Amino acid sequence: MGHTIYYNTEIRRWEDFKKFLKRIARGLGYSLLPEKEWIILVPDSDGVEPLKIKKSGAHSAKTYLREPYHSIYLLILYSASAFGSVEVWED
């Protein structure tokens, strides 16, 4: 059983957001897998799920409250609201 972050996104400035996330991923040493409707941020740990952000829609990622990954995911998701709207909740 692990701690999960749930999020619902509506990113209106998608191209700007992808540029922003590319810079963040490079700075953190994470891999970034851009796709047409998704951006997948892969951390340097197998202990958490990748953060998959959809242009529009709901998703989740298990972090198991492992730091700094959990906090970084939250920061990225809340930062995404500058490019559209994001709703985040946890359990």
C-alpha positions, -999 to 999 in steps of 0.1 A, spaced: 0 0 0 14 34 -9 6 70 -8 -10 83 -40 -13 118 -55 -43 123 -77 -46 151 -101 -69 165 -128 -54 188 -154 -65 212 -180 -33 226 -195 -42 254 -219 -7 265 -227 6 230 -235 37 239 -255 49 264 -228 43 238 -201 64 213 -220 93 237 -223 90 245 -186 89 208 -176 119 201 -199 139 226 -180 128 213 -146 136 177 -156 171 186 -168 178 205 -136 167 175 -115 184 149 -136 150 132 -144 141 118 -178 113 134 -197 93 115 -222 71 139 -242 42 125 -262 13 141 -280 -12 142 -251 11 133 -222 44 143 -206 60 116 -185 85 126 -159 107 97 -148 127 103 -116 160 87 -108 144 62 -85 125 30 -91 107 35 -57 81 59 -71 59 59 -102 66 83 -130 46 115 -130 23 113 -161 7 146 -169 -21 146 -195 -30 178 -214 -65 173 -202 -78 147 -178 -73 127 -146 -44 106 -135 -25 95 -104 10 86 -92 22 65 -62 50 82 -43 48 62 -11 56 95 6 93 91 -5 111 124 -3 121 144 -22 100 128 -49 67 134 -32 73 171 -27 88 176 -61 57 160 -77 34 183 -57 55 214 -67 54 204 -104 16 198 -103 9 231 -85 32 249 -109 12 235 -138 -17 257 -127 3 287 -142 -4 271 -176 -40 261 -171 -59 246 -142 -49 217 -119 -68 200 -91 -47 179 -67 -56 156 -38 -38 128 -19 -45 97 0 
